Amino acid sequence: MFGYVDSRAENNAFVPASQVQRPSMFGWGRSRSRSVFISTFCPRGKTVFFGRRGYVSDCMDEWIGLMGGSVTYAEEAGAGEDWLRRLAPRLDFILVDESAAEDIRQLVEHCLFLRRALPEVPLLLLSPSVKGDDFGTERMAICDVTLRTPLSQAAFVRALRMARSNNRRYVGSLAAPQPSALRA
């Protein structure tokens, strides 16, 4: 049985997980149980991060951890297409930091590779060189959302929601008939 030890209670009493109510990590409205919070943001529990370790990766580690997920660093795992496909059923998001590439061309090629390998997994691009956050679908071929770094926790949460929404559009566009196919 899963539960928690309540250090505020006498003798560190065991409390079943079903009875534990925790406030939202971001202070939204009423208290929510942790299981509801996890299912909202990280239902599968895994995020892959492509990029160098540093401030951005530390923030992602912390924020995703608060949401009940964990970050796997692709550089440490030797991420190839087979590895990504095996991990896909457990992935909530893919994060690509601009630092993962030597130049913009390599960055775009890497994002295109990830889109082909895992089109159904939302992809967030993190970059200090963009003018601002982009939650639109202009970059749909390479990512679902672009975030300017450094970023706030609130922008990250908004980006997660928008990335899911944009990813549904992207996957839908893959299934839609192409205009050239209609003419033939």
C-alpha positions in Angstrom: 0.0 0.0 0.0 1.4 3.4 -1.0 1.3 6.2 1.5 3.2 8.9 3.3 4.6 9.4 6.8 3.1 12.5 8.2 5.8 14.1 10.2 3.4 16.7 11.6 1.3 14.0 13.3 2.2 12.3 16.6 4.7 9.4 16.2 5.1 10.1 12.5 1.8 8.4 11.7 1.4 6.6 8.3 -1.3 8.1 6.1 -2.6 6.2 3.1 -2.0 8.0 -0.2 -5.7 8.2 -1.0 -6.2 10.4 2.1 -3.3 12.8 1.4 -4.4 16.2 0.0 -1.6 18.5 -1.1 -1.9 22.0 -2.4 -1.2 22.6 -6.0 2.5 23.3 -6.7 1.6 26.5 -8.4 -1.1 27.8 -6.0 -4.0 27.3 -8.4 -7.3 27.4 -6.6 -8.3 24.6 -4.4 -6.1 21.8 -3.1 -5.6 18.9 -5.4 -4.4 15.4 -4.7 -1.0 14.7 -6.0 -2.3 12.0 -8.3 -4.5 14.5 -10.1 -1.6 16.9 -10.5 0.7 14.3 -11.9 -1.9 13.0 -14.4 -2.4 16.6 -15.6 1.2 17.3 -16.5 3.3 14.1 -16.5 1.0 11.2 -16.7 3.6 8.9 -18.2 6.5 10.3 -16.0 9.3 10.8 -18.5 10.8 13.7 -20.4 13.9 13.6 -22.6 16.2 16.6 -22.6 18.6 17.2 -25.5 21.1 19.9 -24.5 24.0 20.8 -22.2 23.7 20.6 -18.5 23.4 24.0 -16.8 20.8 26.5 -15.6 18.1 25.5 -18.1 18.5 21.8 -17.5 18.5 22.3 -13.7 15.2 24.2 -14.0 13.7 21.5 -16.1 14.8 18.9 -13.6 13.2 20.8 -10.7 10.0 21.7 -12.4 9.3 18.3 -14.0 10.2 16.7 -10.7 7.6 18.8 -8.9 5.1 17.6 -11.5 5.9 14.0 -10.7 8.0 13.3 -13.7 11.7 12.7 -14.3 14.2 14.0 -16.9 16.4 11.7 -19.0 19.4 13.3 -20.6 19.8 12.1 -24.1 23.6 12.7 -24.2 24.0 10.2 -21.3 21.7 7.6 -22.8 23.3 7.7 -26.3 20.0 8.5 -27.8 19.4 6.8 -31.1 16.1 6.2 -33.0 15.7 2.7 -31.5 16.2 4.0 -28.0 13.7 6.8 -28.5 11.1 4.4 -29.9 11.5 2.1 -26.9 11.1 5.0 -24.6 8.2 6.6 -26.5 5.3 4.9 -24.6 6.6 6.5 -21.3 7.4 10.0 -22.8 5.3 13.1 -21.9 7.6 15.6 -23.7 10.8 16.1 -25.6 12.8 19.2 -24.7 15.5 20.4 -27.1 17.8 23.2 -25.9 19.6 25.1 -28.7 22.8 24.2 -27.0 22.4 20.7 -28.3 23.4 21.9 -31.7 26.5 23.5 -33.2 24.5 25.7 -35.5 20.9 26.5 -36.6 21.0 24.0 -39.5 22.0 21.1 -37.2 19.3 22.2 -34.7 16.6 22.1 -37.4 17.8 18.7 -38.7 17.8 17.3 -35.2 14.2 18.5 -34.6 13.1 17.1 -37.9 14.6 13.8 -37.0 12.7 13.8 -33.6 9.5 14.7 -35.4 9.8 11.8 -37.8 10.8 9.4 -35.1 8.2 10.4 -32.5 5.5 12.6 -34.1 3.0 12.0 -31.3 5.3 13.3 -28.5 5.1 17.0 -28.0 8.4 18.8 -28.7 9.5 22.0 -27.0 12.4 24.0 -28.4 14.3 26.1 -25.8 16.4 29.0 -27.2 18.0 32.2 -26.0 18.2 33.6 -29.5 14.4 33.9 -30.3 12.7 37.2 -29.6 10.0 35.7 -27.4 8.0 32.6 -26.6 6.0 31.2 -29.6 3.0 29.2 -28.8 1.7 29.3 -32.3 2.0 26.7 -35.1 4.4 28.5 -37.4 7.2 26.2 -36.6 5.0 23.1 -36.6 7.4 21.1 -38.8 10.2 21.2 -36.2 8.5 21.8 -32.8 5.2 22.4 -31.0 6.3 25.3 -28.9 9.4 27.6 -28.8 10.4 29.1 -25.5 12.9 31.9 -24.9 15.4 31.1 -22.2 15.8 31.9 -19.5 12.2 31.2 -18.7 9.8 31.3 -15.9 7.9 28.3 -14.3 4.6 29.9 -15.4 5.7 30.1 -19.0 6.9 26.5 -18.9 3.5 25.3 -17.6 1.7 27.3 -20.2 4.1 25.8 -22.9 3.3 22.3 -21.7 -0.4 22.8 -22.3 0.1 24.5 -25.6 2.6 21.9 -26.8 0.0 19.2 -26.3 -2.7 21.1 -28.1 -0.3 22.0 -31.0 0.9 18.4 -31.2 -2.6 17.2 -31.7 -2.9 19.6 -34.6 0.5 18.4 -36.0 -0.5 14.7 -35.8 -3.8 15.6 -37.4 -2.0 17.3 -40.3 0.0 14.2 -40.9 -3.2 12.2 -41.4 -4.9 14.8 -43.6 -4.7 14.3 -47.4 -2.1 16.5 -49.0 -3.2 19.1 -51.6 -1.1 17.5 -54.3 -2.7 14.1 -53.7 -6.2 15.7 -54.2 -5.2 16.9 -57.7 -4.0 13.6 -59.0 
